[in-house]
């Protein structure tokens, strides 16, 4: 995990408790403690920044065609 987010880099938004949120936790098991701190968390996963948001801020999980 990274603590150097510059506030300018693009983030991939993930709604808390969504399917994508739990997939992220499965892939990066050490994120659980960090994501439990708040509804809004920005962390670096691999080479991308991920931002968790309340479910009302992100479209729900849907199939992409």
N, C-alpha and C positions, 0 to 999 in steps of 0.2 A: 504494500500500500504506500501511497505517496502523499506527502503533506505540502506539496509545493504548487498547488493549483493557482494559476495566475489570474483567474477570473475572466480571461478572454478566450481561452480554448473552448472549442465546441464540446458539448457533453451529450452523451446518449442518455435520454431520460427514460427512467424505468419506474413505473407506478409501484408503490409499496404493496406487498402481498399479491401482486399479479403473478401470472405464470412466468413471465420473464424474470421477475424478482427472485423467485425460488430457483429458477434455472441458474441465475447468477450465483446464488449461494451454494448451489451444488458444485458449480465449476470452481469457485474460489471459496473453499470452506472457511478460510480464516477471516472472511468478511463479516460473518455473523455478529461478532462483538462490535465492530465498527458501525454497521448499519443499524444496530439496536439503539444507538445514541440519539437519533432524531429521525423525523420523517424526511427531512431534507439533508442528505449527505452527498458529498462529491468525493469519489475515490478513483484512483487510477488502477485499472484492471488491464494488465498487459500493456498495450500501447495506447489504450483509449481511456478517456475519462467517462465515468458513469455517475449520473446524478439521480438519486432517488427522490421521488416527489409523491405527494398525496395522490390518490387515484383520480381525483377530480381534475388534476392538471395534465394528465396523459390519457390519450385514447386507450380504451380497453384493448386487451389482447384480441386480435382478430386474425383470421386467416388472410395471408397475403397471396394474391393471385399472380 
